[in-house]
Amino acid sequence: MRPGRQSAMTELVEHGQLFIGGVLADPLGKDVIEVISPHTEEVIGRVPHASTADVDRAVAVARKAFDEGPWPRATLDERIEVVTRIKDAIAVRHEEIARVISSENGSPYSWSVLAQALGAMMVWDAAITVARNFTYEETRDGVLGKIVVRREPVGVVAAVVPWNVPQFVAAAKLAPALLTGCTVVLKPSPESPLDAYLLGEIAREAGLPEGVLSILPADREVSEYLVGHPGIDKVSFTGSVAAGRRVMEVASRNLTRVTLELGGKSAAVVLPDADITTSVPGIVSAAWMNNGQACVAQTRILVPRSRYDEFADAFAAAASALVVGDPLDPATQVGPLVARRQQRRNLDYIRIGQEEGAKILTGGGRPPGLDRGWYVEPTLFGDVDNSMRIAREEIFGPVICLLPYGDETEAVKIANDSDYGLSGSVWTADVEHGIDVARRVRTGTYSVNTFSLDMLGPFGGYKNSGLGREFGPEGYGEFLEHKMIHLPAGYEAPTGVEGPGPDGRPLAHRGRPLRLHRLRPVRPPRLRRLPPRLRPAVPAGRTGDRRQRADPGGGGELPRGGDRHQGAGERGAGVPTGGVSGSASAAKGRFRRPVHGRGFLWPVCGRGFFRSVRGEGFLRLVCGEGFPRPGSGEGFPRLVRGHGFPRPGRGHGFLGRSPATASRRLPSGRSGGTPSRCLSSPGRSRRGRTAR
């Protein structure tokens, strides 16, 4: 290990206003955040500390922009155009962004260029790709007809980002939120607020409409107020497990949707057949990336006991050769930790590891020659047992553990024996074998013979590592709500709702409203007259032409002009609900008069009679548990809940019910009551005449 060349960081960046809704506005509070260089321990920037009143103002602006502004109502092409300009500006200014990040949080400049600035640009670009290919609206065949499923923006988003990878994580939240049409309140960490101002400037110059994006640097107290704000529809948070639990607790008061990307204690499993010359450099890069301040860092290295000494020497030599120094020096591989508290935390864990019996193979303190700055040597512990605190708790620094294992089963068991499940990797000469190991490890992201994140795939964790996903269609969908539109019978979605439009994308992408087109009515089938042996019994007093009124003595006559659906408490003796062979007494009720041209209407499960529906075939129930639609392949209508009419072709004749089943008692609370509401409007007869 050798110190890197030091370079002075003398710039003082000051911002006196907050970025609220795309406009620089004076803060409502007087507090100021001082940004301190982790290399020189000197102040390099000052920004306003947002207050709860500033949060109220930013949320109100975002809410108005979502409810009334143009951004959610813009077409996908229009939003992609703005987001593409943001991505291109980040690519042009990536060196400036990387320098600011390295100055405020200590990330090595070379890593800030690749993973922070250009990595953020790749996140924006991948989100655009997902947006172009995402299905926002589709038509499905439902149980009772066609349904349209829409995916709509969730609303106002609170995006809380950490200090370790601020631009990368901000892009993971902002890109899908903006592309789906949401508005965002971004809350950067007080340790790294300067790069967020660059992002706000880029967004404004890209043409992001007013009100869509606000940036509020603040501490935990204001963050808690933001995620618990009733005007927030969605919280996307990245940080520690303890903070994530608190975010979830506060957001639950309003039942706010939450995505949490939290900590990790990931394991790199080195199989016995692994090539030491390729696996060691790859694991060292994945373990000490960003000074060890990465939730996905491979901080547990599992090596076979049969090759333990060989790998221990190789890893110790590689770790001791890492260049430690000024984060702005391009040659630096390990820079300072973000704050003095992080330096103390890492030194405390080094002491704890020694007390637990682990052996320091390299490092173990402050690097020589760097008396100023919050530095910790790249440290490797050997002979570590997985029960030790240094193997179970997230240290978040350049302190790595080497754990021996006996066989592969034990290696997988050790890898899974963790409260976290964010990432991991396996190193082997047999890629297929490595894939099999990857399937057995319970973690959200896994790599074979490498370590990387793919922005087109889902990223997230098992167990304490979080909830939800970022990146890919899965992460994109976190910023969308699902809506079902149930189309009425006889209507279908227009052709092209789920197919491509003139520009090659679905019509829903173009912001066109849903339009419904009425189908041509279906002509009812011609029914043959039933033979006498299959005709239902006719109640006493019901003879002659079917349009002739029944004898008043039968107890079931409907007064002239009366409503067929009225009960006994309104007119006449009420609508009958009895069986086909029962008495014609008022207690059992009378059969409904048949509807002209519709055949004979049967009582259905004691719930009254239902008119035939014009254009819908024969006897379609409309009260939720009736007959399948015509053309559904079900043959003649039948009840679909296991009771009622037998299926055709079973020797029961034409949809007949036996006297035993037809005369059974009505369900509780139904006897003599008004039947379920039918298609006809209340107070109107079959021909549309108002009842008198």
C-alpha positions in Angstrom: 0.0 0.0 0.0 1.3 3.4 -0.9 -0.2 6.9 -0.4 -1.5 8.6 -3.5 -0.4 12.0 -4.7 -2.3 14.7 -2.8 -4.0 17.6 -4.5 -5.5 20.5 -2.7 -9.3 21.0 -2.7 -9.6 24.7 -2.3 -13.0 25.4 -4.0 -15.7 26.7 -1.9 -19.2 26.1 -3.4 -22.0 28.1 -1.9 -25.7 27.9 -2.7 -28.1 30.3 -0.9 -31.3 29.1 -2.3 -33.3 25.9 -2.6 -34.4 24.2 -5.8 -38.2 24.0 -5.5 -40.3 23.1 -8.5 -37.5 23.9 -10.9 -37.1 27.4 -9.5 -34.4 28.7 -7.1 -36.3 30.0 -4.0 -35.2 31.5 -0.7 -35.4 29.0 2.1 -38.0 29.5 4.8 -35.5 28.5 7.5 -32.1 29.9 8.5 -30.1 26.8 9.0 -27.1 26.0 6.8 -25.4 22.7 5.9 -21.6 22.9 5.8 -20.0 20.3 3.5 -16.7 19.1 4.8 -14.0 17.5 2.7 -13.2 14.0 4.1 -9.7 14.4 2.8 -8.8 17.8 4.2 -11.4 18.1 7.0 -12.1 21.6 5.7 -15.4 23.2 4.6 -15.8 23.1 0.8 -19.4 24.1 0.5 -22.5 25.6 2.1 -26.1 25.0 1.2 -29.4 25.9 2.9 -30.9 23.3 5.3 -34.4 22.7 4.2 -37.1 23.1 6.9 -40.4 21.4 7.4 -42.0 24.5 6.0 -39.9 24.1 2.8 -41.1 20.5 2.6 -44.7 21.7 2.8 -44.0 24.1 0.0 -42.2 21.6 -2.2 -44.9 18.9 -1.8 -47.7 21.5 -2.5 -45.9 22.5 -5.7 -45.4 18.9 -6.7 -49.0 18.0 -6.0 -50.3 20.9 -8.1 -47.9 19.9 -11.0 -49.2 16.3 -10.8 -52.9 17.2 -10.6 -53.0 20.1 -13.0 -49.6 20.4 -14.8 -48.6 19.2 -18.2 -46.0 16.6 -17.2 -48.3 13.7 -16.3 -50.5 14.5 -19.3 -47.6 14.6 -21.8 -47.1 11.8 -24.2 -44.4 9.3 -23.6 -42.4 10.7 -26.5 -42.4 14.1 -24.9 -41.2 12.9 -21.6 -38.5 10.7 -23.2 -37.3 13.8 -25.1 -36.7 15.7 -21.8 -35.2 12.8 -20.0 -32.9 12.1 -22.9 -31.6 15.7 -22.6 -30.9 15.1 -18.9 -29.0 11.9 -19.8 -27.0 13.6 -22.5 -26.1 16.6 -20.2 -24.8 14.2 -17.5 -22.6 12.5 -20.1 -21.2 15.9 -21.2 -20.6 17.0 -17.6 -19.6 13.7 -16.1 -16.1 14.8 -15.1 -17.4 17.8 -13.3 -20.0 15.7 -11.5 -17.4 13.1 -10.5 -15.1 15.7 -9.1 -17.8 17.2 -7.0 -18.8 13.8 -5.6 -15.3 12.8 -4.8 -14.7 16.1 -3.0 -17.8 15.8 -0.8 -17.8 12.0 0.0 -14.3 10.8 -0.6 -15.0 8.3 -3.5 -11.9 7.7 -5.6 -12.2 9.9 -8.7 -11.7 7.0 -11.1 -14.6 5.2 -9.4 -16.7 8.4 -9.4 -16.3 8.8 -13.1 -17.3 5.2 -14.0 -19.8 4.3 -11.3 -21.2 7.6 -10.1 -21.4 9.9 -13.2 -21.3 7.6 -16.2 -23.1 4.9 -14.2 -25.9 7.4 -13.5 -26.1 8.2 -17.2 -26.4 4.4 -17.9 -29.3 4.3 -15.4 -31.1 7.1 -17.2 -30.5 5.4 -20.6 -31.7 2.0 -19.4 -34.9 3.6 -18.0 -35.6 5.1 -21.4 -35.3 1.7 -22.9 -37.7 0.2 -20.4 -40.2 3.0 -20.9 -40.3 2.5 -24.6 -41.1 -1.2 -24.3 -43.3 -1.1 -21.3 -47.0 -2.1 -21.6 -49.1 0.7 -20.1 -52.5 -0.5 -21.2 -53.8 -3.9 -22.3 -57.1 -5.6 -23.0 -57.9 -8.9 -21.4 -60.7 -11.5 -21.5 -62.3 -11.3 -18.1 -64.8 -13.7 -16.5 -67.8 -11.5 -17.3 -66.5 -9.7 -20.4 -63.6 -7.6 -21.6 -61.4 -5.7 -19.2 -58.8 -3.0 -19.8 -55.8 -2.9 -17.4 -54.1 0.4 -17.2 -50.9 1.4 -15.4 -50.9 5.0 -14.3 -48.3 7.2 -12.5 -48.4 6.8 -8.7 -48.3 10.5 -8.0 -45.9 12.6 -5.9 -42.7 10.7 -5.0 -40.4 11.3 -2.1 -36.9 10.1 -3.2 -34.4 9.9 -0.3 -30.9 9.1 -1.5 -27.7 8.3 0.5 -24.3 9.9 0.5 -22.2 7.0 -0.8 -23.5 6.9 -4.4 -25.7 10.0 -4.7 -26.0 10.5 -8.4 -26.4 6.8 -9.2 -29.1 6.2 -6.7 -30.9 9.5 -7.6 -31.0 8.3 -11.2 -32.4 5.0 -10.1 -35.4 6.8 -8.5 -35.8 9.9 -10.7 -35.6 8.3 -14.1 -38.5 5.9 -13.8 -40.5 8.4 -11.7 -40.2 11.1 -14.3 -40.8 8.8 -17.3 -44.0 7.4 -15.8 -45.3 11.0 -15.3 -44.7 11.4 -11.5 -43.5 14.5 -9.8 -40.6 14.2 -7.3 -39.2 15.7 -4.2 -35.6 14.6 -4.0 -33.9 14.6 -0.5 -30.1 14.3 -0.8 -27.9 13.5 2.2 -26.4 16.5 4.1 -23.0 14.9 3.5 -23.4 15.1 -0.3 -25.8 17.9 -1.4 -23.5 19.7 -3.9 -23.9 17.2 -6.8 -27.7 17.4 -6.4 -27.6 21.1 -7.3 -25.8 20.1 -10.5 -28.6 17.7 -11.2 -31.2 20.4 -10.6 -29.5 22.7 -13.0 -29.3 20.0 -15.6 -33.0 19.2 -15.2 -34.0 22.8 -15.6 -31.9 23.4 -18.7 -33.4 20.2 -20.2 -36.8 21.7 -20.1 -38.4 19.8 -17.2 -41.7 21.7 -16.5 -42.1 23.8 -13.4 -43.2 22.0 -10.3 -42.0 18.5 -11.4 -38.7 18.4 -9.4 -37.7 19.8 -6.0 -34.4 19.2 -4.2 -34.3 19.6 -0.4 -31.0 18.9 1.4 -31.8 18.1 5.0 -31.1 15.9 8.0 -33.0 12.9 9.4 -35.7 15.0 11.2 -36.8 16.7 8.0 -36.5 13.4 6.0 -38.9 11.8 8.5 -41.3 14.7 8.0 -41.1 14.3 4.3 -41.8 10.6 4.1 -44.7 11.0 6.6 -46.2 13.9 4.7 -49.9 13.2 3.7 -49.2 14.7 0.2 -46.7 12.0 -0.7 -48.0 9.0 -2.6 -44.8 7.0 -2.9 -41.5 6.8 -0.9 -38.4 5.4 -2.5 -35.6 5.2 0.1 -32.0 4.0 0.1 -30.1 3.8 3.3 -29.4 1.7 6.4 -31.7 -1.0 7.8 -32.4 1.1 10.9 -33.4 4.1 8.9 -35.4 2.0 6.5 -37.5 0.5 9.4 -38.2 4.1 10.6 -39.2 5.2 7.1 -41.6 2.2 6.8 -43.1 3.0 10.2 -43.7 6.7 9.5 -45.0 6.1 5.9 -47.4 3.4 7.2 -49.4 6.1 9.0 -50.7 7.3 5.7 -50.4 3.8 4.0 -47.9 5.4 1.6 -46.3 2.9 -0.8 -42.6 2.3 0.0 -39.6 0.9 -1.8 -36.6 0.2 0.4 -33.1 -0.6 -0.7 -31.1 -1.2 2.5 -27.9 -2.8 3.7 -26.0 -6.0 2.8 -23.3 -8.4 4.0 -22.7 -10.1 0.7 -20.6 -13.2 0.3 -18.2 -14.1 -2.6 -18.0 -17.9 -2.8 -14.7 -19.2 -4.2 -15.1 -22.8 -5.3 -12.2 -25.2 -5.2 -11.7 -25.1 -9.0 -11.5 -21.3 -9.2 -8.6 -19.7 -11.0 -6.7 -17.7 -8.4 -5.2 -15.3 -11.0 -8.6 -14.1 -12.2 -10.8 -14.5 -9.1 -8.6 -12.6 -6.6 -8.5 -9.3 -8.6 -12.2 -9.5 -9.3 -13.1 -10.1 -5.7 -10.8 -7.4 -4.4 -12.5 -4.8 -6.7 -15.9 -6.0 -5.6 -14.9 -5.9 -1.9 -13.1 -2.6 -1.6 -15.2 -0.7 -4.1 -15.9 2.9 -3.1 -13.7 2.5 0.0 -15.9 -0.3 1.1 -18.8 2.1 1.4 -21.2 0.2 -0.9 -24.2 -1.9 0.2 -23.4 -4.5 -2.5 -19.7 -4.9 -1.6 -18.5 -8.5 -1.2 -17.5 -8.1 2.4 -17.4 -11.9 3.2 -15.0 -14.0 1.1 -15.6 -17.7 1.4 -12.7 -19.9 0.3 -12.3 -23.7 0.5 -10.3 -24.9 3.5 -8.2 -27.1 1.2 -6.8 -23.9 -0.5 -7.2 -21.5 2.4 -3.5 -20.5 2.8 -3.1 -20.0 -0.9 -6.0 -17.7 -1.2 -5.3 -15.9 2.1 -1.8 -14.9 0.9 -3.1 -13.8 -2.5 -5.9 -11.6 -1.0 -3.6 -10.1 1.6 -1.1 -9.2 -1.0 -3.7 -7.6 -3.3 -5.3 -5.6 -0.4 -1.9 -4.3 0.8 -1.1 -3.1 -2.8 -4.2 -0.9 -3.0 -3.4 2.8 -3.5 -4.8 4.9 -0.6 -4.9 8.7 -0.8 -6.5 11.9 -2.1 -9.8 10.9 -3.7 -9.2 13.4 -6.6 -6.0 11.7 -7.6 -6.8 9.4 -10.6 -4.4 6.8 -9.2 -6.2 6.5 -5.9 -8.1 3.2 -5.3 -9.2 3.8 -1.7 -10.0 7.2 -0.4 -11.2 8.5 2.9 -14.5 7.6 4.6 -17.3 10.2 4.3 -17.2 11.4 7.9 -15.3 11.1 11.2 -18.1 8.9 12.6 -17.6 6.4 9.8 -13.8 6.3 10.6 -14.5 5.7 14.3 -17.1 3.0 13.4 -14.6 1.1 11.2 -11.8 1.3 13.8 -14.2 0.1 16.5 -15.0 -3.0 14.4 -11.3 -3.7 13.8 -10.9 -3.8 17.6 -14.0 -6.0 18.0 -12.7 -8.5 15.4 -9.4 -8.8 17.2 -11.3 -9.4 20.5 -13.4 -12.1 18.9 -10.3 -14.0 17.8 -10.0 -13.1 14.1 -6.5 -12.6 12.7 -5.5 -9.4 10.8 -3.8 -10.4 7.6 -3.3 -6.8 6.4 -4.2 -3.3 7.5 -5.8 -2.6 10.8 -5.5 1.1 11.4 -4.9 4.5 9.9 -2.6 4.5 6.8 0.9 5.9 7.3 1.6 9.3 5.9 -2.0 10.4 6.0 -2.4 12.2 9.3 -5.3 14.4 8.1 -8.5 13.1 6.7 -10.8 10.3 7.7 -8.8 7.3 6.4 -8.8 3.6 7.4 -6.4 1.1 5.9 -7.8 -1.6 3.7 -8.1 -4.3 6.3 -8.5 -8.1 5.8 -9.4 -10.4 8.6 -8.6 -14.2 8.4 -9.8 -17.2 10.4 -13.2 -15.6 10.7 -16.2 -17.6 12.0 -19.6 -16.6 10.6 -20.9 -16.1 14.1 -18.5 -13.1 14.7 -19.9 -9.6 14.6 -17.5 -8.6 11.9 -19.0 -11.3 9.7 -22.7 -10.6 10.5 -22.9 -6.8 10.8 -22.6 -4.2 8.0 -19.4 -2.3 8.8 -19.6 0.0 5.7 -15.9 0.5 5.2 -12.7 -1.2 4.0 -12.9 -4.0 6.5 -13.2 -7.5 4.8 -13.5 -11.0 6.3 -12.0 -14.3 5.0 -14.0 -17.4 6.0 -12.9 -21.0 5.3 -15.5 -23.7 4.5 -15.4 -27.5 4.1 -17.6 -28.5 1.2 -19.9 -26.7 -1.1 -23.0 -27.4 1.0 -21.3 -25.7 3.9 -20.4 -22.7 1.7 -23.9 -22.2 0.6 -25.1 -22.5 4.2 -22.6 -19.9 5.3 -23.6 -17.5 2.5 -27.3 -17.9 3.4 -26.6 -17.5 7.2 -27.1 -13.8 7.2 -29.8 -11.2 8.1 -29.1 -9.7 4.6 -29.7 -10.9 1.1 -28.7 -8.1 -1.3 -26.0 -9.4 -3.5 -23.3 -12.0 -3.9 -21.0 -13.8 -6.4 -19.5 -17.2 -7.1 -16.1 -17.9 -8.7 -15.5 -21.2 -10.5 -14.0 -22.7 -13.7 -17.5 -24.2 -14.5 -20.0 -21.5 -15.3 -22.9 -24.0 -15.3 -21.9 -25.1 -11.8 -21.7 -21.5 -10.7 -25.3 -20.9 -12.0 -26.4 -23.9 -9.9 -24.8 -22.3 -6.8 -26.4 -19.0 -7.6 -29.9 -20.6 -7.6 -29.2 -21.9 -4.1 -28.2 -18.6 -2.5 -31.0 -16.4 -1.2 -30.1 -13.0 -2.4 -31.6 -10.5 -4.8 -28.6 -10.1 -7.1 -25.9 -12.6 -7.9 -23.0 -12.8 -10.3 -20.9 -15.7 -11.7 -17.1 -15.0 -12.2 -17.7 -11.2 -12.0 -19.6 -8.6 -10.1 -21.8 -6.0 -11.7 -25.3 -4.5 -11.7 -27.4 -4.6 -14.9 -29.7 -1.7 -15.1 -32.2 -3.6 -17.3 -32.7 -6.3 -14.6 -34.4 -6.0 -11.2 -32.2 -4.9 -8.2 -33.2 -5.4 -4.6 -32.8 -7.6 -1.6 -34.2 -10.5 0.4 -34.7 -10.3 4.2 -33.4 -7.2 5.8 -32.0 -5.9 2.6 -35.2 -4.2 1.6 -38.6 -4.2 -0.1 -39.4 -3.8 -3.8 -37.0 -3.5 -6.7 -35.2 -0.9 -8.7 -34.1 -1.0 -12.4 -35.7 -2.9 -15.2 -39.4 -3.3 -15.8 -39.8 -4.4 -12.2 -38.3 -1.2 -10.8 -40.2 0.9 -13.4 -43.4 -0.6 -12.3 -42.8 0.6 -8.7 -43.9 4.0 -9.8 -47.2 2.9 -11.4 -50.6 2.1 -10.1 -52.8 -0.6 -11.7 -56.4 0.2 -12.7 -59.0 -2.2 -14.1 -61.7 -0.9 -16.4 -64.5 -3.4 -16.7 -66.2 -2.9 -20.1 -70.0 -3.3 -20.2 -71.6 -6.2 -22.1 -71.7 -5.5 -25.8 -68.7 -3.2 -25.7 -65.1 -3.9 -26.5 -61.9 -1.9 -26.5 -61.1 -0.4 -29.9 -58.6 -2.3 -32.1 -55.1 -1.1 -31.3 -55.3 -0.4 -27.6 -52.8 -3.1 -26.9 -51.2 -3.1 -30.3 -48.8 -0.7 -31.9 -49.9 2.8 -33.0 -48.8 4.6 -36.1 -45.4 5.4 -34.5 -44.8 1.8 -33.6 -45.8 2.1 -29.9 -49.1 1.3 -28.2 -51.8 3.9 -28.5 -51.7 4.3 -24.7 -48.2 5.7 -25.1 -49.6 8.5 -27.1 -51.9 9.7 -24.4 -55.1 9.0 -26.3 -58.2 8.5 -24.2 -59.9 5.2 -24.1 -62.8 5.0 -26.5 -65.5 2.4 -26.6 -67.3 1.2 -29.7 -70.7 -0.6 -29.5 -70.9 -3.9 -31.1 -73.8 -4.9 -33.4 -76.5 -6.6 -31.3 -76.5 -10.4 -31.4 -79.7 -11.9 -32.7 -81.3 -14.2 -30.1 -81.4 -17.8 -31.3 -84.7 -19.3 -32.5 -85.9 -21.7 -29.9 -88.0 -24.8 -30.8 -91.3 -25.2 -29.0 -90.9 -27.8 -26.2 -92.8 -31.1 -26.4 -95.6 -31.5 -23.9 -93.7 -33.9 -21.7 -91.0 -31.3 -21.1 -93.3 -28.3 -20.6 -93.4 -26.9 -17.0 -96.5 -27.2 -15.0 -98.9 -24.3 -15.4 -100.2 -22.8 -12.1 -104.0 -22.8 -11.5 -105.7 -19.8 -13.1 -102.9 -19.4 -15.7 -104.5 -20.5 -19.0 -105.0 -19.3 -22.4 -102.8 -17.0 -24.4 -99.6 -16.2 -22.6 -100.4 -12.5 -22.9 -103.7 -13.0 -21.2 -103.8 -11.8 -17.6 -104.3 -14.4 -14.9 -107.5 -14.8 -12.9 -107.5 -12.3 -10.0 -108.5 -15.3 -7.8 -105.1 -16.8 -8.3 -103.6 -14.2 -6.0 -100.8 -13.1 -8.4 -102.4 -10.6 -10.9 -100.4 -7.6 -11.7 -102.5 -4.4 -12.0 -102.7 -2.8 -15.4 -99.6 -0.7 -15.9 -98.0 -2.1 -12.7 -94.3 -2.6 -12.3 -93.3 -6.2 -12.7 -90.5 -5.9 -10.1 -92.5 -4.5 -7.2 -92.9 -6.5 -4.0 -96.0 -7.2 -1.9 -95.5 -4.0 0.1 -95.9 -1.9 -3.0 -98.5 -3.3 -5.5 -100.4 -6.5 -5.7 -99.3 -9.7 -4.1 -95.6 -9.3 -5.0 -93.4 -11.0 -7.5 -93.5 -14.8 -7.1 -90.4 -16.8 -6.5 -91.8 -20.3 -6.2 -91.0 -23.4 -8.1 -92.5 -24.8 -11.3 -95.0 -27.2 -9.7 -95.9 -25.5 -6.5 -99.3 -24.0 -5.5 -100.5 -20.7 -6.8 -101.2 -19.3 -3.3 -100.0 -15.9 -2.4 -97.6 -17.4 0.1 -95.7 -19.2 -2.6 -96.2 -16.4 -5.2 -96.9 -16.6 -8.9 -94.8 -17.0 -11.9 -93.9 -14.0 -13.8 -95.7 -13.4 -17.0 -93.6 -14.5 -19.9 -92.0 -11.8 -22.0 -93.2 -11.7 -25.6 -90.9 -13.2 -28.0 -88.5 -14.5 -25.3 -89.8 -17.9 -24.4 -90.7 -18.9 -20.9 -88.8 -17.2 -18.0 -87.8 -19.5 -15.2 -87.3 -18.6 -11.6 -83.6 -18.7 -10.7 -82.5 -19.9 -7.3 -85.3 -18.1 -5.5 -84.0 -14.7 -6.4 -86.8 -13.6 -8.7 -87.0 -13.3 -12.4 -84.7 -11.7 -14.9 -85.6 -10.3 -18.2 -84.0 -11.6 -21.3 -81.4 -9.1 -22.4 -81.8 -7.8 -25.9 -78.8 -8.8 -28.0 -77.3 -11.0 -25.3 -78.8 -14.4 -26.1 -81.1 -16.3 -23.8 -81.6 -15.4 -20.1 -78.3 -13.7 -19.2 -78.2 -12.8 -15.5 -77.0 -9.4 -14.7 -76.7 -9.5 -11.0 -73.2 -11.0 -10.7 -73.7 -14.7 -10.6 -75.5 -15.6 -13.7 -75.0 -17.1 -17.1 -71.9 -17.0 -19.3 -71.9 -14.7 -22.2 -73.0 -16.0 -25.6 -70.2 -17.4 -27.6 -68.3 -18.4 -24.6 -68.4 -22.1 -25.4 -70.6 -23.0 -22.5 -73.6 -24.1 -24.6 -76.9 -23.0 -23.3 -76.8 -20.8 -20.3 -76.2 -22.4 -16.9 -75.4 -21.2 -13.5 -71.7 -21.1 -12.7 -71.7 -21.5 -9.0 -72.6 -25.1 -8.8 -76.3 -24.8 -8.1 -79.3 -24.3 -10.4 -79.7 -25.8 -13.8 -78.0 -29.0 -15.0 -75.8 -28.8 -18.0 -77.5 -29.6 -21.4 -77.2 -33.1 -22.7 -77.6 -34.9 -19.3 -81.0 -36.3 -19.8 -82.8 -33.5 -18.0 -84.4 -32.0 -21.0 -84.3 -28.3 -21.7 -82.7 -26.6 -18.7 -85.4 -28.2 -16.5 -85.5 -28.3 -12.7 -87.1 -31.1 -10.9 -90.1 -30.4 -8.6 -88.0 -31.3 -5.6 -85.3 -28.7 -6.3 -87.7 -26.1 -7.7 -89.9 -26.0 -4.6 -87.1 -25.7 -2.1 -87.3 -22.8 0.4 -85.8 -19.4 -0.4 -82.5 -18.3 1.1 -82.8 -16.5 4.4 -84.1 -13.0 4.2 -85.5 -13.5 0.6 -88.9 -14.9 1.1 -91.6 -12.7 -0.4 -89.1 -9.9 -1.0 -88.4 -7.8 -4.0 -86.3 -9.7 -6.5 -82.8 -8.6 -7.5 -82.7 -5.6 -9.8 -82.8 -6.3 -13.5 -81.8 -4.4 -16.5 -85.0 -2.5 -16.7 -85.2 0.8 -14.9 -87.2 1.1 -11.7 -90.7 2.2 -12.3 -90.8 1.3 -15.9 -92.6 -1.5 -17.7 -91.2 -3.8 -20.3 -92.1 -1.4 -23.1 -90.7 1.6 -21.3 -94.1 3.0 -20.1 -93.9 4.7 -16.7 -95.8 2.8 -14.1 -98.8 4.3 -12.6 
